[in-house]
Amino acid sequence: MSAEPSNEINGNGTPLVEMVDIHRSFNTVRVLQGVDFKVDHHEIVGLLGDNGAGKSTLIKVLTGVHTPSRGQIYFEGQPVTVNSPSDARDLGIETVYQDLALVPLMSIARNFWMGREITRRVGPLELLDKQEMADRTREALLDIGIHIRNADHPVGTLSGGERQSIAIGRAVYFGKKLLILDEPTSALSVGETKKVLDYTKAAKERGMSVIFITHNIGHVHEVADRFTIISHGRKVGDFHKEEVSEMEVAHMVMTGEVPKRLRLEVEEDPAVIS
């Protein structure tokens, strides 16, 4: 397969991100086998698959945690090499992983600005501007509907849903173009899950694209514009939400097989699945 960009998605022109013929192996284990994946501008894509399907590995290739064994990544139509998470951030990509990468003993503000701390000079010394970081943290979170009591409170005092909110808020604030959420609703209550879904939609309203990685179809079905389903390291297909039922999506996630109705539609119109 030629690792060339398609230059088209949903009829809107060049995709924001396109990964072409991506392979990734760990020793003799082939985790990804020729996966094509793309995200349009201002689009929420649900990246679905059962545990071990290769979802997280695909995203770690996109964000520079892993290098592909073969294949090419394009960003806004240009070939790019993403060798590290900092390369991804330079492109405008922010990721919220399952473990959140928050430090429980540090304050909300310190976690929010970790690696991007605001400083001020006092004579020959450069000190953290804790008040500025706290004020800007509150403003940034409030801007996407996240209310915090005190930005100086340790993250360890927050609930799981509140921690997830802080991590997403940080990613939306610093992200310019693409937000990646890796199992963001895992182990959250119904109320906390709804908030995360609301933050996801808010990111799109701010002009970002979103990749929502999950094996919980019900959670992502509300917010996604399109689903990409992978199974055992291979892509099953791409499906717009209005073209496929939640039950059909669940069937493909569990079996890796496209239902007969959809196969017939593809034969009539190859653009349905890419």
Contacts in CASP RR format, 6 or more apart in sequence:
PFRMAT RR
TARGET T0000
AUTHOR 0000-0000-0000
METHOD contacts of the structure
MODEL  1
MSAEPSNEINGNGTPLVEMVDIHRSFNTVRVLQGVDFKVDHHEIVGLLGD
NGAGKSTLIKVLTGVHTPSRGQIYFEGQPVTVNSPSDARDLGIETVYQDL
ALVPLMSIARNFWMGREITRRVGPLELLDKQEMADRTREALLDIGIHIRN
ADHPVGTLSGGERQSIAIGRAVYFGKKLLILDEPTSALSVGETKKVLDYT
KAAKERGMSVIFITHNIGHVHEVADRFTIISHGRKVGDFHKEEVSEMEVA
HMVMTGEVPKRLRLEVEEDPAVIS
1 20 0 8 1.000
1 21 0 8 1.000
1 34 0 8 1.000
2 20 0 8 1.000
2 21 0 8 1.000
3 20 0 8 1.000
3 21 0 8 1.000
3 70 0 8 1.000
3 71 0 8 1.000
3 72 0 8 1.000
4 20 0 8 1.000
4 72 0 8 1.000
5 14 0 8 1.000
5 15 0 8 1.000
5 18 0 8 1.000
5 20 0 8 1.000
5 74 0 8 1.000
5 77 0 8 1.000
6 15 0 8 1.000
6 18 0 8 1.000
6 20 0 8 1.000
6 38 0 8 1.000
6 274 0 8 1.000
7 13 0 8 1.000
7 14 0 8 1.000
7 77 0 8 1.000
8 14 0 8 1.000
8 15 0 8 1.000
9 15 0 8 1.000
9 18 0 8 1.000
9 38 0 8 1.000
9 40 0 8 1.000
10 40 0 8 1.000
10 43 0 8 1.000
10 226 0 8 1.000
12 40 0 8 1.000
12 41 0 8 1.000
14 76 0 8 1.000
14 77 0 8 1.000
15 38 0 8 1.000
15 39 0 8 1.000
15 40 0 8 1.000
15 41 0 8 1.000
15 74 0 8 1.000
15 77 0 8 1.000
16 39 0 8 1.000
16 40 0 8 1.000
16 41 0 8 1.000
16 43 0 8 1.000
16 75 0 8 1.000
16 76 0 8 1.000
16 177 0 8 1.000
16 178 0 8 1.000
16 209 0 8 1.000
17 37 0 8 1.000
17 38 0 8 1.000
17 39 0 8 1.000
17 62 0 8 1.000
17 73 0 8 1.000
17 74 0 8 1.000
17 75 0 8 1.000
17 178 0 8 1.000
17 209 0 8 1.000
18 36 0 8 1.000
18 37 0 8 1.000
18 38 0 8 1.000
18 39 0 8 1.000
18 73 0 8 1.000
18 74 0 8 1.000
18 77 0 8 1.000
19 35 0 8 1.000
19 36 0 8 1.000
19 37 0 8 1.000
19 38 0 8 1.000
19 58 0 8 1.000
19 61 0 8 1.000
19 62 0 8 1.000
19 71 0 8 1.000
19 72 0 8 1.000
19 73 0 8 1.000
19 74 0 8 1.000
20 36 0 8 1.000
20 71 0 8 1.000
20 72 0 8 1.000
20 73 0 8 1.000
20 74 0 8 1.000
21 34 0 8 1.000
21 35 0 8 1.000
21 36 0 8 1.000
21 70 0 8 1.000
21 71 0 8 1.000
21 72 0 8 1.000
22 32 0 8 1.000
22 34 0 8 1.000
22 35 0 8 1.000
22 36 0 8 1.000
22 37 0 8 1.000
22 58 0 8 1.000
22 61 0 8 1.000
22 68 0 8 1.000
22 70 0 8 1.000
22 71 0 8 1.000
22 73 0 8 1.000
23 30 0 8 1.000
23 32 0 8 1.000
23 33 0 8 1.000
23 34 0 8 1.000
23 35 0 8 1.000
23 68 0 8 1.000
23 69 0 8 1.000
23 70 0 8 1.000
23 71 0 8 1.000
24 30 0 8 1.000
24 31 0 8 1.000
24 32 0 8 1.000
24 57 0 8 1.000
24 58 0 8 1.000
24 61 0 8 1.000
24 66 0 8 1.000
24 68 0 8 1.000
24 69 0 8 1.000
25 31 0 8 1.000
25 69 0 8 1.000
30 233 0 8 1.000
31 54 0 8 1.000
31 57 0 8 1.000
31 233 0 8 1.000
32 54 0 8 1.000
32 57 0 8 1.000
32 58 0 8 1.000
32 61 0 8 1.000
32 68 0 8 1.000
32 233 0 8 1.000
33 233 0 8 1.000
33 234 0 8 1.000
34 70 0 8 1.000
34 71 0 8 1.000
34 234 0 8 1.000
34 235 0 8 1.000
35 58 0 8 1.000
35 230 0 8 1.000
35 233 0 8 1.000
35 234 0 8 1.000
35 235 0 8 1.000
36 235 0 8 1.000
36 274 0 8 1.000
37 47 0 8 1.000
37 58 0 8 1.000
37 228 0 8 1.000
37 235 0 8 1.000
39 45 0 8 1.000
39 178 0 8 1.000
39 209 0 8 1.000
39 211 0 8 1.000
40 209 0 8 1.000
41 209 0 8 1.000
42 204 0 8 1.000
42 207 0 8 1.000
42 208 0 8 1.000
42 209 0 8 1.000
43 204 0 8 1.000
43 209 0 8 1.000
43 210 0 8 1.000
43 225 0 8 1.000
43 226 0 8 1.000
44 200 0 8 1.000
44 201 0 8 1.000
44 204 0 8 1.000
44 209 0 8 1.000
44 210 0 8 1.000
44 212 0 8 1.000
44 223 0 8 1.000
44 224 0 8 1.000
44 225 0 8 1.000
44 226 0 8 1.000
45 209 0 8 1.000
45 210 0 8 1.000
45 211 0 8 1.000
45 212 0 8 1.000
45 224 0 8 1.000
45 225 0 8 1.000
45 226 0 8 1.000
45 227 0 8 1.000
45 228 0 8 1.000
46 211 0 8 1.000
46 212 0 8 1.000
46 213 0 8 1.000
46 214 0 8 1.000
46 220 0 8 1.000
46 224 0 8 1.000
46 226 0 8 1.000
46 227 0 8 1.000
46 228 0 8 1.000
47 55 0 8 1.000
47 58 0 8 1.000
47 59 0 8 1.000
47 211 0 8 1.000
47 212 0 8 1.000
47 213 0 8 1.000
47 214 0 8 1.000
47 228 0 8 1.000
47 230 0 8 1.000
48 55 0 8 1.000
48 214 0 8 1.000
48 215 0 8 1.000
48 217 0 8 1.000
48 220 0 8 1.000
48 227 0 8 1.000
48 228 0 8 1.000
48 229 0 8 1.000
48 230 0 8 1.000
48 249 0 8 1.000
48 252 0 8 1.000
48 253 0 8 1.000
49 55 0 8 1.000
49 215 0 8 1.000
49 229 0 8 1.000
49 230 0 8 1.000
49 231 0 8 1.000
49 253 0 8 1.000
50 215 0 8 1.000
50 231 0 8 1.000
50 253 0 8 1.000
50 254 0 8 1.000
51 215 0 8 1.000
53 215 0 8 1.000
53 230 0 8 1.000
53 231 0 8 1.000
53 232 0 8 1.000
53 233 0 8 1.000
53 253 0 8 1.000
54 230 0 8 1.000
54 233 0 8 1.000
55 213 0 8 1.000
55 215 0 8 1.000
55 230 0 8 1.000
56 182 0 8 1.000
56 213 0 8 1.000
57 66 0 8 1.000
58 230 0 8 1.000
59 95 0 8 1.000
59 180 0 8 1.000
59 182 0 8 1.000
59 211 0 8 1.000
59 213 0 8 1.000
60 66 0 8 1.000
61 67 0 8 1.000
61 68 0 8 1.000
61 73 0 8 1.000
61 82 0 8 1.000
62 73 0 8 1.000
62 82 0 8 1.000
62 88 0 8 1.000
62 93 0 8 1.000
62 180 0 8 1.000
63 82 0 8 1.000
63 85 0 8 1.000
63 88 0 8 1.000
63 93 0 8 1.000
63 95 0 8 1.000
63 180 0 8 1.000
64 82 0 8 1.000
64 83 0 8 1.000
64 84 0 8 1.000
64 85 0 8 1.000
64 87 0 8 1.000
64 88 0 8 1.000
65 85 0 8 1.000
67 83 0 8 1.000
72 79 0 8 1.000
73 79 0 8 1.000
73 80 0 8 1.000
73 81 0 8 1.000
73 82 0 8 1.000
74 80 0 8 1.000
75 91 0 8 1.000
80 87 0 8 1.000
80 91 0 8 1.000
81 87 0 8 1.000
82 88 0 8 1.000
82 91 0 8 1.000
85 95 0 8 1.000
88 95 0 8 1.000
89 174 0 8 1.000
89 175 0 8 1.000
91 177 0 8 1.000
91 178 0 8 1.000
92 175 0 8 1.000
92 176 0 8 1.000
92 177 0 8 1.000
92 178 0 8 1.000
93 175 0 8 1.000
93 177 0 8 1.000
93 178 0 8 1.000
93 180 0 8 1.000
94 170 0 8 1.000
94 171 0 8 1.000
94 172 0 8 1.000
94 174 0 8 1.000
94 175 0 8 1.000
94 178 0 8 1.000
94 179 0 8 1.000
94 180 0 8 1.000
95 171 0 8 1.000
95 179 0 8 1.000
95 180 0 8 1.000
95 181 0 8 1.000
95 182 0 8 1.000
96 164 0 8 1.000
96 167 0 8 1.000
96 168 0 8 1.000
96 171 0 8 1.000
96 179 0 8 1.000
96 180 0 8 1.000
96 181 0 8 1.000
96 182 0 8 1.000
96 184 0 8 1.000
97 182 0 8 1.000
98 182 0 8 1.000
98 183 0 8 1.000
98 186 0 8 1.000
100 163 0 8 1.000
100 164 0 8 1.000
100 167 0 8 1.000
101 167 0 8 1.000
102 111 0 8 1.000
102 155 0 8 1.000
102 163 0 8 1.000
102 166 0 8 1.000
102 167 0 8 1.000
103 110 0 8 1.000
103 111 0 8 1.000
103 114 0 8 1.000
103 155 0 8 1.000
104 154 0 8 1.000
104 155 0 8 1.000
104 156 0 8 1.000
105 154 0 8 1.000
105 155 0 8 1.000
105 156 0 8 1.000
106 114 0 8 1.000
106 154 0 8 1.000
106 155 0 8 1.000
107 134 0 8 1.000
107 151 0 8 1.000
107 152 0 8 1.000
107 153 0 8 1.000
107 154 0 8 1.000
107 155 0 8 1.000
108 137 0 8 1.000
108 148 0 8 1.000
108 150 0 8 1.000
108 151 0 8 1.000
108 152 0 8 1.000
108 153 0 8 1.000
108 154 0 8 1.000
108 155 0 8 1.000
108 158 0 8 1.000
108 166 0 8 1.000
109 130 0 8 1.000
109 133 0 8 1.000
109 134 0 8 1.000
109 137 0 8 1.000
109 151 0 8 1.000
109 152 0 8 1.000
110 117 0 8 1.000
110 130 0 8 1.000
110 133 0 8 1.000
111 155 0 8 1.000
111 166 0 8 1.000
111 170 0 8 1.000
112 133 0 8 1.000
112 137 0 8 1.000
112 140 0 8 1.000
112 141 0 8 1.000
112 151 0 8 1.000
112 166 0 8 1.000
112 169 0 8 1.000
112 170 0 8 1.000
112 173 0 8 1.000
113 133 0 8 1.000
113 137 0 8 1.000
116 174 0 8 1.000
117 128 0 8 1.000
117 133 0 8 1.000
118 128 0 8 1.000
118 129 0 8 1.000
118 132 0 8 1.000
118 133 0 8 1.000
118 136 0 8 1.000
119 126 0 8 1.000
119 127 0 8 1.000
119 128 0 8 1.000
119 129 0 8 1.000
120 126 0 8 1.000
120 127 0 8 1.000
120 129 0 8 1.000
120 132 0 8 1.000
121 127 0 8 1.000
130 152 0 8 1.000
133 151 0 8 1.000
134 151 0 8 1.000
134 152 0 8 1.000
135 151 0 8 1.000
137 148 0 8 1.000
137 151 0 8 1.000
138 148 0 8 1.000
138 151 0 8 1.000
140 169 0 8 1.000
140 173 0 8 1.000
141 147 0 8 1.000
141 148 0 8 1.000
141 165 0 8 1.000
141 166 0 8 1.000
141 169 0 8 1.000
143 173 0 8 1.000
144 169 0 8 1.000
144 172 0 8 1.000
144 199 0 8 1.000
144 202 0 8 1.000
144 203 0 8 1.000
144 206 0 8 1.000
145 198 0 8 1.000
145 199 0 8 1.000
145 202 0 8 1.000
146 165 0 8 1.000
146 166 0 8 1.000
146 169 0 8 1.000
146 199 0 8 1.000
148 166 0 8 1.000
155 163 0 8 1.000
155 166 0 8 1.000
156 163 0 8 1.000
158 166 0 8 1.000
159 192 0 8 1.000
160 187 0 8 1.000
160 188 0 8 1.000
160 192 0 8 1.000
161 188 0 8 1.000
161 189 0 8 1.000
161 192 0 8 1.000
161 195 0 8 1.000
161 196 0 8 1.000
162 192 0 8 1.000
164 184 0 8 1.000
164 188 0 8 1.000
164 192 0 8 1.000
164 196 0 8 1.000
165 195 0 8 1.000
165 196 0 8 1.000
165 199 0 8 1.000
168 179 0 8 1.000
168 181 0 8 1.000
168 184 0 8 1.000
168 196 0 8 1.000
168 199 0 8 1.000
168 200 0 8 1.000
168 203 0 8 1.000
169 199 0 8 1.000
171 179 0 8 1.000
172 179 0 8 1.000
172 199 0 8 1.000
172 202 0 8 1.000
172 203 0 8 1.000
172 206 0 8 1.000
172 208 0 8 1.000
175 208 0 8 1.000
176 208 0 8 1.000
177 208 0 8 1.000
177 209 0 8 1.000
178 208 0 8 1.000
178 209 0 8 1.000
178 210 0 8 1.000
178 211 0 8 1.000
179 200 0 8 1.000
179 203 0 8 1.000
179 208 0 8 1.000
179 209 0 8 1.000
179 210 0 8 1.000
179 211 0 8 1.000
180 210 0 8 1.000
180 211 0 8 1.000
180 213 0 8 1.000
181 196 0 8 1.000
181 200 0 8 1.000
181 210 0 8 1.000
181 211 0 8 1.000
181 212 0 8 1.000
181 213 0 8 1.000
182 213 0 8 1.000
183 213 0 8 1.000
183 214 0 8 1.000
183 215 0 8 1.000
184 196 0 8 1.000
184 200 0 8 1.000
184 212 0 8 1.000
184 214 0 8 1.000
185 192 0 8 1.000
185 193 0 8 1.000
185 196 0 8 1.000
185 197 0 8 1.000
185 214 0 8 1.000
185 216 0 8 1.000
185 219 0 8 1.000
186 214 0 8 1.000
186 216 0 8 1.000
188 196 0 8 1.000
193 219 0 8 1.000
197 219 0 8 1.000
197 222 0 8 1.000
197 223 0 8 1.000
200 210 0 8 1.000
200 212 0 8 1.000
200 223 0 8 1.000
201 223 0 8 1.000
203 210 0 8 1.000
204 210 0 8 1.000
210 223 0 8 1.000
212 220 0 8 1.000
212 223 0 8 1.000
212 224 0 8 1.000
214 220 0 8 1.000
215 253 0 8 1.000
217 246 0 8 1.000
217 249 0 8 1.000
217 250 0 8 1.000
217 253 0 8 1.000
218 246 0 8 1.000
220 227 0 8 1.000
221 241 0 8 1.000
221 246 0 8 1.000
221 249 0 8 1.000
224 241 0 8 1.000
225 240 0 8 1.000
225 241 0 8 1.000
226 238 0 8 1.000
226 239 0 8 1.000
226 240 0 8 1.000
226 241 0 8 1.000
227 238 0 8 1.000
227 239 0 8 1.000
227 241 0 8 1.000
227 244 0 8 1.000
227 249 0 8 1.000
228 235 0 8 1.000
228 237 0 8 1.000
228 238 0 8 1.000
229 235 0 8 1.000
229 236 0 8 1.000
229 237 0 8 1.000
229 239 0 8 1.000
229 249 0 8 1.000
229 252 0 8 1.000
229 253 0 8 1.000
229 256 0 8 1.000
230 236 0 8 1.000
231 252 0 8 1.000
231 253 0 8 1.000
231 255 0 8 1.000
231 256 0 8 1.000
232 256 0 8 1.000
236 252 0 8 1.000
236 256 0 8 1.000
236 257 0 8 1.000
236 258 0 8 1.000
237 252 0 8 1.000
237 258 0 8 1.000
237 273 0 8 1.000
237 274 0 8 1.000
238 273 0 8 1.000
238 274 0 8 1.000
239 249 0 8 1.000
239 262 0 8 1.000
239 272 0 8 1.000
239 273 0 8 1.000
243 262 0 8 1.000
243 265 0 8 1.000
243 272 0 8 1.000
244 262 0 8 1.000
248 259 0 8 1.000
248 261 0 8 1.000
248 262 0 8 1.000
251 257 0 8 1.000
251 259 0 8 1.000
252 258 0 8 1.000
252 259 0 8 1.000
258 266 0 8 1.000
258 273 0 8 1.000
262 272 0 8 1.000
262 273 0 8 1.000
265 272 0 8 1.000
266 272 0 8 1.000
266 273 0 8 1.000
END
